[in-house]
Amino acid sequence: MEINEVIGANLKWLREKKNLSLGQLSELSGISKVMLSQIEKGTGNPTINTIWKIANGLQVSYSSLLEQHEQSVEIIKKKDIAVQDDEGYRIYCYYPTTPNRTFEMYQIEMEPGCCHESIGHSEISQEYIMVADGALTMDISGSEYELRKDDAIVFDASGKHIYYNRANKKNRLFLIIYYTA
């Protein structure tokens, strides 16, 4: 990929990630919308100073516009994941947080009658849970919510919350913890 195509792809990705229109980025960077559009399409030939102005407008490093990101594919097999087992509450971490990933993704299995209490996470976290099999009762700050297969719930995860499997069969859940800042 040519350097102008790399810059264009990175510019578009960073701009959209920050939820900015071309007009908004134009105001922040001092670069015209027409020039920004040409750069995003890979047809513009930005100078070093232009790249600096765009980087400053986006509040990112200069090199983040120049780095060519390789496409990678990673397969994660459940059998290769270390399981944490707490008396019938098993949790498998498929995706931990990284500097570029602001979420964690887990699969949870709970035996019948199992209860797991979480003291809460950071103040900037939300939990997204989907029931894949079985049923789940959630106690969030003293209120109970009943979920069945294919139901989902999202909540502020900073406070105490409790997971219950009150059914007579094992359940399976998908959990994403998203860190908002």
KAUR-V277138 format. One record per residue. N is the residue number from 1. PHI is phi in radians with two decimals (* if undefined). Layout:
BEGIN
n=N phi=PHI
n=N phi=PHI
END
This chain:
BEGIN
n=1 phi=*
n=2 phi=-1.19
n=3 phi=-1.04
n=4 phi=-1.17
n=5 phi=-1.22
n=6 phi=-1.09
n=7 phi=-1.05
n=8 phi=-1.07
n=9 phi=-1.12
n=10 phi=-1.15
n=11 phi=-1.05
n=12 phi=-1.08
n=13 phi=-1.09
n=14 phi=-1.15
n=15 phi=-1.10
n=16 phi=-1.19
n=17 phi=-1.06
n=18 phi=-1.55
n=19 phi=1.02
n=20 phi=-1.90
n=21 phi=-1.42
n=22 phi=-1.05
n=23 phi=-1.09
n=24 phi=-1.14
n=25 phi=-1.15
n=26 phi=-1.03
n=27 phi=-1.14
n=28 phi=-1.27
n=29 phi=-1.80
n=30 phi=1.40
n=31 phi=-1.84
n=32 phi=-1.12
n=33 phi=-1.04
n=34 phi=-1.07
n=35 phi=-1.13
n=36 phi=-1.07
n=37 phi=-1.09
n=38 phi=-1.10
n=39 phi=-1.13
n=40 phi=-1.05
n=41 phi=-1.36
n=42 phi=1.44
n=43 phi=-1.68
n=44 phi=-1.44
n=45 phi=-2.15
n=46 phi=-1.22
n=47 phi=-1.36
n=48 phi=-1.04
n=49 phi=-1.12
n=50 phi=-1.11
n=51 phi=-1.09
n=52 phi=-1.08
n=53 phi=-1.09
n=54 phi=-1.13
n=55 phi=-1.04
n=56 phi=-1.13
n=57 phi=-1.10
n=58 phi=-1.45
n=59 phi=1.03
n=60 phi=-2.27
n=61 phi=-1.28
n=62 phi=-1.00
n=63 phi=-1.17
n=64 phi=-1.15
n=65 phi=-1.50
n=66 phi=-1.80
n=67 phi=-1.22
n=68 phi=-1.58
n=69 phi=-1.55
n=70 phi=-1.45
n=71 phi=-1.27
n=72 phi=-2.28
n=73 phi=-2.17
n=74 phi=-2.24
n=75 phi=-1.81
n=76 phi=-2.03
n=77 phi=-1.82
n=78 phi=-0.94
n=79 phi=-1.11
n=80 phi=-1.65
n=81 phi=-1.61
n=82 phi=-1.21
n=83 phi=-1.70
n=84 phi=-1.80
n=85 phi=-2.09
n=86 phi=-2.18
n=87 phi=0.92
n=88 phi=1.61
n=89 phi=-1.89
n=90 phi=-1.92
n=91 phi=-2.25
n=92 phi=-2.06
n=93 phi=-1.62
n=94 phi=-1.44
n=95 phi=-2.35
n=96 phi=-1.39
n=97 phi=-1.17
n=98 phi=-2.42
n=99 phi=-1.00
n=100 phi=-1.83
n=101 phi=-2.13
n=102 phi=-1.72
n=103 phi=-2.56
n=104 phi=-2.16
n=105 phi=-2.20
n=106 phi=-2.25
n=107 phi=-2.01
n=108 phi=-2.11
n=109 phi=-2.18
n=110 phi=-2.20
n=111 phi=-1.28
n=112 phi=-0.96
n=113 phi=1.40
n=114 phi=-1.29
n=115 phi=-2.36
n=116 phi=-2.29
n=117 phi=-1.86
n=118 phi=-1.86
n=119 phi=-1.31
n=120 phi=1.92
n=121 phi=-2.00
n=122 phi=-1.11
n=123 phi=-1.17
n=124 phi=-1.91
n=125 phi=-2.10
n=126 phi=-2.27
n=127 phi=-1.89
n=128 phi=-2.07
n=129 phi=-2.17
n=130 phi=-2.24
n=131 phi=-1.49
n=132 phi=-1.57
n=133 phi=-2.52
n=134 phi=1.43
n=135 phi=-2.43
n=136 phi=-2.53
n=137 phi=-1.96
n=138 phi=-1.95
n=139 phi=-1.90
n=140 phi=-2.09
n=141 phi=0.92
n=142 phi=1.58
n=143 phi=-1.85
n=144 phi=-1.75
n=145 phi=-2.32
n=146 phi=-1.73
n=147 phi=-2.20
n=148 phi=-2.03
n=149 phi=-0.88
n=150 phi=1.29
n=151 phi=-1.46
n=152 phi=-2.45
n=153 phi=-2.56
n=154 phi=-2.32
n=155 phi=-2.78
n=156 phi=-1.16
n=157 phi=-1.63
n=158 phi=-1.33
n=159 phi=-1.74
n=160 phi=-1.05
n=161 phi=-2.59
n=162 phi=-2.23
n=163 phi=-1.79
n=164 phi=-2.20
n=165 phi=-1.95
n=166 phi=-1.60
n=167 phi=-1.43
n=168 phi=-1.74
n=169 phi=-2.44
n=170 phi=-1.07
n=171 phi=-1.93
n=172 phi=-2.45
n=173 phi=-2.22
n=174 phi=-1.96
n=175 phi=-2.22
n=176 phi=-2.08
n=177 phi=-1.83
n=178 phi=-1.89
n=179 phi=-1.76
n=180 phi=-1.33
n=181 phi=-2.35
END
